[in-house]
C-alpha cells in the first residue's frame, strides 16, 4: 500500500515521501498515529503542487544547514564533568552536548544528536543530523572538573 509520510520516520523515509508499506502497518499504525496518509491520486497531485511551491524555501533551508554544519565541524567543544581517575560519574549524553553547543550560541535539539556511550575522559565524536542531506560531526573533549 502506498502512503505519503507526514513526518520523518526512521528506517522508512522523510516527510512528503511516497513509500510502499504493508496494508496492516499503514492502516493500524501509520495513518491512525498521524505519521502518514493514503497516497490517493488527488493526494499525490496536492503533494506535487506543494513540493513545487516549497522548492525555493527548501534550498534556503539546505544552505543554512550546510553553513551550520561547517560551523559545528570547526568548533572545539569542551564538556566538563565530575570524574575520578578518568572515569565519569554517570555519562555524557546528547543533552549535555546540546547544552555545550548552546553555550557557543548554536541551538540544536538534543534529539538530532547521536553519540555513543561516553563514560571516560577523552576525545570523542558525535553526529548531528541538521537536515535530511546534511550531517555534521562535532569533536568533543571530555575533561574532569577541578
C-alpha positions as CSV (number, residue, x, y, z in Angstrom):
1,X,0.0,0.0,0.0
2,X,1.4,3.4,-0.9
3,X,1.3,6.1,1.8
4,X,2.6,9.7,1.9
5,X,4.6,10.3,5.0
6,X,3.6,13.3,7.1
7,X,6.6,13.1,9.5
8,X,10.1,11.8,9.2
9,X,10.2,8.2,10.2
10,X,13.5,6.3,11.0
11,X,14.1,3.4,8.6
12,X,11.1,4.4,6.5
13,X,11.6,7.8,4.9
14,X,11.2,11.5,5.3
15,X,8.2,13.8,5.3
16,X,6.4,14.1,1.9
17,X,8.0,10.8,0.6
18,X,5.7,8.3,-1.0
19,X,6.6,4.8,0.3
20,X,5.2,1.3,0.0
21,X,4.3,-0.4,3.2
22,X,2.2,-3.4,4.2
23,X,-1.5,-2.5,4.4
24,X,-1.8,-3.6,8.1
25,X,1.2,-1.3,9.1
26,X,-0.4,1.6,7.3
27,X,-4.0,1.1,8.4
28,X,-3.2,0.1,12.0
29,X,-0.2,2.3,12.9
30,X,0.9,5.0,10.4
31,X,-2.4,6.5,9.5
32,X,-4.1,6.5,13.0
33,X,-0.9,7.9,14.6
34,X,-0.8,10.7,12.1
35,X,2.5,9.7,10.6
36,X,1.1,9.1,7.1
37,X,-1.9,9.4,4.8
38,X,-3.1,7.3,2.0
39,X,-1.5,8.1,-1.4
40,X,-4.6,8.5,-3.5
41,X,-4.4,10.2,-6.9
42,X,-5.7,13.5,-5.6
43,X,-3.3,13.4,-2.6
44,X,-0.4,12.8,-5.0
45,X,-1.4,15.9,-7.1
46,X,-1.7,18.0,-4.0
47,X,1.7,16.8,-2.8
48,X,3.3,17.5,-6.2
49,X,2.0,21.1,-6.1
50,X,3.1,21.7,-2.6
51,X,6.6,20.4,-3.3
52,X,6.9,22.6,-6.3
53,X,5.9,25.7,-4.3
54,X,8.2,24.8,-1.5
55,X,11.4,24.1,-3.6
56,X,12.8,27.6,-3.1
57,X,12.3,27.6,0.6
58,X,13.9,24.1,0.9
59,X,17.0,25.3,-1.0
60,X,17.5,28.1,1.6
61,X,17.0,25.7,4.5
62,X,19.6,23.3,3.0
63,X,22.1,26.1,2.6
64,X,21.6,27.2,6.2
65,X,22.0,23.6,7.4
66,X,25.3,23.3,5.4
67,X,26.6,26.5,6.8
68,X,25.8,25.4,10.3
69,X,27.4,22.0,9.7
70,X,30.7,23.8,8.7
71,X,30.5,25.9,11.8
72,X,30.0,22.9,14.1
73,X,32.7,20.9,12.4
74,X,35.3,23.5,13.1
75,X,34.2,24.2,16.7
76,X,36.2,22.8,19.6
77,X,33.7,21.6,22.2
78,X,34.7,21.0,25.8
79,X,32.4,19.2,28.2
80,X,33.4,19.4,31.9
81,X,32.2,16.6,34.1
82,X,32.8,15.2,37.5
83,X,35.3,12.4,37.2
84,X,37.7,10.4,39.3
85,X,40.8,8.7,37.8
86,X,39.4,9.2,34.3
87,X,36.0,7.6,35.0
88,X,33.0,9.8,34.8
89,X,30.2,9.8,37.4
90,X,27.3,8.9,35.0
91,X,27.8,9.6,31.3
92,X,27.9,12.4,28.8
93,X,24.6,12.4,26.8
94,X,23.2,14.2,23.8
95,X,21.5,16.7,26.2
96,X,25.0,17.6,27.6
97,X,26.3,18.1,24.1
98,X,23.3,20.2,23.2
99,X,23.9,22.4,26.3
100,X,27.6,22.8,25.4
101,X,26.6,23.8,21.9
102,X,24.0,26.3,23.3
103,X,26.8,27.9,25.3
104,X,28.6,28.5,22.0
105,X,25.4,30.1,20.7
106,X,24.4,27.2,18.4
107,X,20.9,25.9,19.2
108,X,20.4,22.3,18.3
109,X,17.7,19.9,19.6
110,X,19.2,17.1,21.6
111,X,17.1,14.6,19.6
112,X,19.2,15.2,16.4
113,X,22.4,14.4,18.2
114,X,23.6,10.8,18.2
115,X,26.5,9.8,20.4
116,X,27.9,6.6,21.7
117,X,28.2,5.9,25.4
118,X,30.8,8.3,26.9
119,X,31.9,7.1,30.3
120,X,35.6,8.1,30.4
121,X,37.5,11.3,30.0
122,X,38.9,11.8,26.5
123,X,38.3,12.8,22.9
124,X,35.0,11.7,21.2
125,X,32.9,12.5,18.1
126,X,29.1,12.9,17.9
127,X,26.9,13.1,14.8
128,X,24.4,15.9,14.4
129,X,21.7,15.5,11.8
130,X,20.8,19.0,10.7
131,X,18.9,18.2,7.5
132,X,18.0,15.0,5.6
133,X,21.1,15.6,3.5
134,X,23.4,17.2,6.0
135,X,25.1,15.6,8.9
136,X,27.8,17.3,10.9
137,X,30.4,15.6,13.1
138,X,31.3,17.5,16.3
139,X,34.5,16.8,18.1
140,X,34.1,16.6,21.9
141,X,36.7,16.9,24.6
142,X,35.5,15.4,27.9
143,X,37.6,16.8,30.8
144,X,37.3,16.4,34.5
145,X,36.2,19.4,36.6
146,X,38.7,20.8,39.0
